[in-house]
Amino acid sequence: MYRLLRNVLLCSSVGVLLLAIAMPLQAQIEFTRADIEPTLQDRDLTMYNTDELSGVTFDLGAAGGGQVYDFSGFTYQQSTYQSVFVSPSVTPYAMDFPTATHAQIFAATEVAYSYMRLDDNGFYDLGFATTYSGSDFLLQYDPEMPSLLFPLQLGSSWDYNSNEATPLEGFTEQTRMEVDAVSEGILMTTQGNWPALCVRNRTWVTMRIEFAGTVVSEEVTQSVNYMFLTKQGVSASLSVDTLDALSWNPRVTVAGLTFEQTPNTVDAPARVDAFGISTVYPHPVTNGSATVAWRADGPSTLAVYDACGRELRRVAVDAQPGVTQNTQLLMPGLPTGTYLIRLTTPAGSAQRTMLVLR
């Protein structure tokens, strides 16, 4: 359970790093604080991920410029992800991460928080915190883990070695990373092509469990990931067989694409959905009420459910076809947690998660 949660958090954090705002194309791709800062805010992401791959190789080209990264040949499963950021000061673990400039919220088995620091020199992962088996689980990276160092460009590289962390009594973890910006070129997808910087990340995590002074288990896991960063809100990633860590034609285990919004094909112009929930504001909810923006073609209902599927609030609403409606939901007294807002319309139903913080 812990590994699953840890992977969700780390993957989500990587997803944040891979996104940047649109800027004019430069001769050499370079990322600075100005590129990353606008991405650290609430946004909806469309993600395309492959099933587990076996025996599939990927042509990375070679070191240097002029490469082609062709992601158009994979079969993907589409999903959406709501990226939610808050001020670290409003989170329950703020005192444990005093240097954090940003906090991201994840809805896992429990509400979890990832803490980050951004400055002119880099973007640093400070750790994450949640509740695990009824106890606080607090993983703090010491020293702070550099996810990006600025300016990030072809040839950039850095190593990282953490001290031992003890997120739970009897459990220790230590992380080592080697990061290299190995090449740059064109990221190719069925939705379009974009200039991209290819960054390789090799990570080793040592986990040890002790009981009554005796080491019960100790293992080292290795992962090799390639990140393809663009300045147009598009990114790609590869997880690679660790035996092919330095290969330019490695065996791939998982591939993925992330878009800041659902991309349109050349033959399919953008359309406005006939029904659905577009936004919940403010998010996370901190004052007992939220305004829901939605669309429908006739009389509908908005309902709020807790994690056990119990209905907590229901409101009947009248829709004007083709018009976005805004309905305030009053929800005083809800404890911190993840909830579901469901819109039921004549055309079907739509739903969206909602986080409540106290």
C-alpha positions in Angstrom: 0.0 0.0 0.0 2.8 2.4 0.9 4.7 1.8 -2.4 1.5 2.4 -4.4 0.9 5.7 -2.6 4.6 6.7 -3.0 4.5 5.9 -6.7 1.3 7.9 -7.2 2.8 10.9 -5.5 6.1 10.8 -7.3 4.5 10.2 -10.7 2.2 13.1 -10.0 5.1 15.3 -9.0 6.9 14.4 -12.2 3.8 15.2 -14.2 3.9 18.7 -12.7 7.6 19.2 -13.7 6.9 18.2 -17.3 4.5 21.0 -18.1 5.5 24.5 -19.1 3.8 27.5 -20.7 4.0 28.3 -24.4 6.9 30.5 -25.3 8.7 31.4 -28.6 10.9 28.7 -29.9 14.6 29.3 -29.2 17.7 27.9 -30.9 18.4 25.8 -27.8 15.7 24.8 -25.4 16.3 26.2 -21.9 14.1 26.1 -18.8 14.2 28.6 -16.0 12.0 29.6 -13.1 9.8 31.7 -15.4 8.9 28.5 -17.3 8.0 26.4 -14.3 6.2 28.9 -12.0 3.0 29.2 -14.1 2.5 25.5 -14.0 2.3 25.3 -10.2 -1.4 26.1 -10.1 -4.7 24.3 -10.4 -5.2 22.8 -13.9 -6.9 19.9 -15.6 -4.6 17.5 -17.4 -5.3 14.9 -20.1 -3.1 11.9 -19.8 -2.4 9.0 -22.2 -0.7 6.0 -20.7 0.2 2.6 -22.1 -0.5 -0.7 -20.5 2.6 -2.6 -19.3 4.8 -3.1 -22.3 6.9 -6.2 -22.9 9.8 -6.5 -25.4 9.0 -3.1 -26.9 12.0 -0.9 -27.7 12.2 2.9 -28.2 14.7 4.7 -30.5 16.1 7.6 -28.5 18.5 8.5 -31.3 21.8 9.6 -29.8 23.3 12.3 -27.5 23.1 15.9 -28.7 20.6 17.8 -30.8 18.5 16.9 -33.9 16.8 13.8 -32.5 13.3 12.5 -33.1 11.2 11.1 -30.2 8.3 9.2 -31.9 5.4 8.5 -29.4 2.8 8.0 -32.2 3.1 4.2 -32.4 1.9 3.3 -28.9 -1.7 2.3 -27.9 -2.8 4.5 -25.0 -5.6 4.6 -22.4 -6.9 8.1 -21.9 -7.6 9.6 -18.4 -7.9 13.0 -16.8 -6.2 14.3 -13.7 -7.0 17.4 -11.7 -3.8 19.1 -10.4 -4.5 21.0 -7.2 -2.1 23.4 -5.4 -2.6 25.3 -2.2 -0.4 27.5 0.0 1.7 25.3 2.3 0.5 27.4 5.2 -3.1 26.0 5.0 -1.9 22.4 5.1 -1.7 20.3 8.3 2.0 19.6 7.9 3.2 23.2 7.2 5.5 23.3 10.3 7.3 20.2 9.0 8.2 21.9 5.7 9.0 25.6 6.6 10.8 26.4 3.4 8.1 25.1 1.0 6.7 27.7 -1.5 4.1 25.3 -3.0 2.1 22.3 -1.8 0.2 19.9 -4.1 -2.8 17.8 -2.9 -3.4 14.2 -3.9 -6.5 12.1 -3.4 -5.1 8.7 -2.6 -6.4 6.3 0.1 -6.1 9.4 2.3 -5.5 13.1 1.5 -1.8 13.5 0.9 0.4 16.5 0.4 3.6 17.0 -1.6 5.8 20.0 -0.7 8.1 21.9 -3.1 10.3 24.9 -3.2 10.9 27.0 -6.3 13.6 29.7 -6.6 15.9 31.1 -9.3 18.3 28.2 -8.9 15.9 25.3 -9.2 12.8 23.4 -8.3 13.2 21.2 -5.2 11.1 18.3 -3.9 11.0 18.6 -0.1 8.9 15.4 0.6 5.3 14.4 1.2 3.0 13.7 4.1 -0.2 11.8 4.7 -1.9 9.4 7.1 -1.0 5.7 6.8 -2.6 3.0 8.9 -3.9 5.6 11.3 -0.5 7.3 11.8 1.2 10.3 10.2 3.5 9.3 7.4 6.1 12.0 6.9 8.9 11.7 4.3 11.3 14.6 4.3 14.2 14.8 1.8 17.4 16.0 3.5 19.0 17.7 1.8 16.2 19.0 -0.5 16.0 17.0 -3.7 16.6 19.0 -6.9 14.0 18.0 -9.5 15.2 20.7 -11.9 18.2 23.0 -11.7 18.2 26.2 -13.7 19.1 26.9 -16.4 18.1 23.4 -17.6 19.4 22.8 -21.1 21.2 20.2 -23.2 24.3 19.0 -21.2 22.9 19.9 -17.7 23.5 17.2 -15.1 23.5 16.7 -11.3 23.7 14.0 -8.7 21.7 13.7 -5.5 22.2 11.6 -2.3 19.8 11.9 0.5 20.4 11.2 4.2 18.3 8.4 5.7 14.7 9.4 6.4 12.4 7.7 8.9 8.8 8.4 7.8 7.5 5.7 10.2 9.0 4.1 13.3 11.2 1.2 12.2 11.2 2.1 8.5 14.0 4.0 6.8 14.5 5.2 3.3 17.4 6.7 1.4 17.4 8.0 -2.2 20.2 8.5 -4.8 19.7 10.1 -8.2 21.8 10.8 -11.4 20.1 13.2 -13.8 21.3 14.2 -17.2 19.8 16.3 -20.0 21.1 14.0 -22.8 19.5 15.3 -26.0 17.0 17.5 -27.6 14.8 17.2 -30.7 11.2 16.8 -31.8 8.5 15.1 -29.8 6.2 13.4 -32.2 2.6 12.4 -31.3 -0.6 11.8 -33.3 -1.8 15.2 -31.9 1.2 17.2 -33.2 4.9 17.7 -32.9 6.9 19.9 -30.5 10.5 20.8 -29.7 11.6 18.9 -26.6 14.5 18.4 -24.2 15.2 14.8 -23.2 16.2 14.3 -19.5 17.3 10.9 -18.1 16.8 10.2 -14.4 18.3 7.1 -12.8 17.1 6.6 -9.2 18.0 4.1 -6.5 15.9 3.8 -3.4 17.1 1.9 -0.3 14.3 0.7 2.0 15.0 -0.9 5.4 12.6 -2.3 8.0 13.8 -2.8 11.6 12.1 -4.3 14.6 13.6 -4.4 18.1 17.0 -3.4 16.7 17.0 -6.2 14.2 16.9 -5.6 10.4 13.9 -7.5 9.1 14.3 -6.6 5.5 16.4 -4.3 3.3 16.2 -3.9 -0.5 17.4 -1.5 -3.2 15.1 -0.7 -6.1 16.3 1.0 -9.2 14.3 2.9 -11.8 15.2 4.6 -15.1 13.0 7.3 -16.5 13.2 9.6 -19.5 11.3 12.9 -19.4 10.6 14.9 -22.6 9.9 18.5 -21.7 8.4 21.1 -24.0 7.4 24.7 -23.7 3.9 24.2 -25.1 2.1 22.4 -22.2 2.9 18.9 -23.7 5.2 16.3 -22.2 6.1 12.6 -22.6 7.7 10.0 -20.4 9.3 6.6 -20.6 10.0 4.0 -18.0 12.9 1.8 -19.1 14.2 -1.6 -18.2 17.0 -1.0 -15.8 19.3 -3.4 -17.7 19.1 -0.9 -20.6 19.8 2.2 -18.4 22.4 3.6 -20.8 21.1 2.2 -24.1 19.9 4.5 -26.9 17.4 1.8 -28.0 16.1 0.6 -24.6 13.3 -1.8 -23.8 10.4 0.2 -22.5 8.0 -0.8 -19.7 5.6 2.1 -19.7 5.1 5.2 -21.9 2.9 8.2 -21.4 1.8 11.6 -22.8 0.4 14.6 -20.8 -1.5 17.6 -22.2 -2.7 20.6 -20.4 -6.0 20.2 -22.2 -7.5 17.5 -24.4 -5.8 18.0 -27.8 -7.9 18.2 -31.0 -7.1 16.2 -34.1 -6.9 18.0 -37.4 -10.3 16.6 -38.5 -12.1 17.2 -35.2 -12.7 20.8 -34.3 -13.1 21.8 -30.7 -16.7 21.4 -29.3 -18.4 22.5 -26.2 -19.8 19.6 -24.1 -23.6 19.4 -23.9 -23.3 18.6 -20.2 -20.7 18.2 -17.5 -18.9 19.9 -14.5 -16.3 22.4 -15.6 -15.0 23.8 -12.4 -15.4 23.8 -8.6 -14.4 27.1 -6.9 -12.7 27.6 -4.5 -10.7 24.4 -4.7 -9.8 22.9 -2.2 -12.9 24.0 -0.3 -12.0 25.7 3.0 -15.0 27.7 4.0 -17.9 25.3 3.9 -19.3 26.2 0.5 -18.3 25.9 -3.2 -19.6 27.2 -6.5 -20.0 24.5 -9.2 -19.9 25.5 -12.9 -21.9 23.1 -15.0 -23.8 22.6 -18.3 -26.9 20.5 -19.1 -29.9 20.4 -21.5 -32.7 20.3 -19.0 -33.7 19.9 -15.3 -30.8 18.2 -13.4 -29.5 17.5 -9.9 -26.2 18.1 -8.2 -25.3 15.8 -5.4 -22.3 15.4 -3.0 -21.1 12.0 -1.8 -18.5 11.0 0.7 -15.8 8.3 0.2 -18.2 5.6 1.3 -20.8 6.6 -1.3 -23.2 8.2 1.1 -25.2 11.1 -0.3 -24.6 14.3 1.8 -26.3 17.0 -0.2 -28.7 17.1 -3.2 -29.8 20.2 -5.1 -32.3 20.3 -8.0 -31.2 22.7 -10.7 -32.8 24.0 -13.9 -30.5 24.3 -16.9 -30.5 26.6 -19.9 -29.3 24.7 -22.9 -25.9 25.9 -24.1 -25.3 28.1 -21.1 -22.8 27.5 -18.2 -24.6 27.6 -14.9 -23.1 28.4 -11.5 -24.6 26.8 -8.4 -23.5 27.3 -4.8 -23.3 24.2 -2.7 -23.4 24.8 1.1 -21.6 22.1 3.0 -20.9 23.2 6.5 -19.1 20.9 8.9 -17.6 18.5 6.4 -14.3 17.1 7.7 -11.1 17.2 5.7 -11.3 14.6 2.9 -12.1 13.7 -0.7 -15.7 14.0 -1.9 -17.5 13.4 -5.2 -19.8 15.9 -6.9 -22.2 14.2 -9.4 -24.3 16.0 -12.0 -27.3 14.0 -13.2 -28.8 15.3 -16.4 -31.3 14.1 -19.1 -28.3 13.3 -21.3 -26.4 11.3 -18.7 -24.2 12.0 -15.7 -20.8 13.5 -15.0 -18.8 13.7 -11.8 -15.8 15.5 -10.3 -13.7 15.1 -7.2 -13.7 17.8 -4.5 -11.2 18.2 -1.7 -12.2 19.8 1.6 -9.6 21.2 4.0 -10.2 22.3 7.6 
